[in-house]
Amino acid sequence: MHTELDAKVIAFVKQVCGAMGLTLQVAVEETPDNLRLDLSGTGADLLLEEDGEALDALQVILNMAFGRDARGDRHYVVDAMGFRRKKDDELRDQAKAIMVKAKATGVPQEIGPLNPYARRIVHLTVAEDPSLSSDSIGDSFLKSIVISRNI
């Protein structure tokens, strides 16, 4: 943690979790494009119920509360007990499987609906293969991604 903003983010997360009746510890990991907040402690598993909906909501609220003007291009990622890391890895694997199918058949393949965080992971995964491209489709918070071969 290097900035006053990061300290405010951590305090905000603790305050929100406290309002939920949770006293959690926050470990911070800084990466080139995000600040990862790993939550642990008694009750952290409550954030993982319903396939991590509370964890997703906390992450969305956090990123909305601390807008891009304040943090630049850096995103805040909230994880608890390694749940998000595992889900991210599964999503990358799913995207790679769809990429193989799109490449082999030449038929555009769709994945989703996904929230903005998940879409970003898929777009970054597809960007690793210059023969493929990805586009978000839809006009709601949850959108799908179409992966297709470049012509």
C-alpha positions, 0 to 999 in steps of 0.5 A: 500500500503506497498511497493515501487513497489505498488506505481509504479503500481499505478503511472503506472495505472494513467499514462495509464488512463491519456493517455486515457484522464481519470483522475481516483482515485485509491483505493487499497485493499490488499488481501493475493494473490493480490493487488486490484486496484479499479478505480473511477471517471469521465470516469471510465465507459468507461473502462467497455464498450464492457464487460470490454475489456479495463479493462481486457487489462489494467489488462493484461498489468499491470501484464505483466509490473510488472512481477512475479520476482518483485511481487512474486505470487501476482497478480494485479486485476484492477476493476472499479465501482465494475464491476470486483467483479460482474463478478467474482461472476457470474463466480464462480456461473457459475463454481459451476453450471457446477461442480454440472452437472459434479458431477451428470452426471459423464461427464466432462463439459467444460467452456470457452474460458477464459482469464488467470485471469478468468481461475484462478477463475474457478480453485480455485473454483473447488479446493474447492471440492476435488471430482472434478478436472479441467484442462485447454485445448487449446494453445492460450491466451484464453483457456477452462477448463474441469471440471471432477470427480476424479476417 
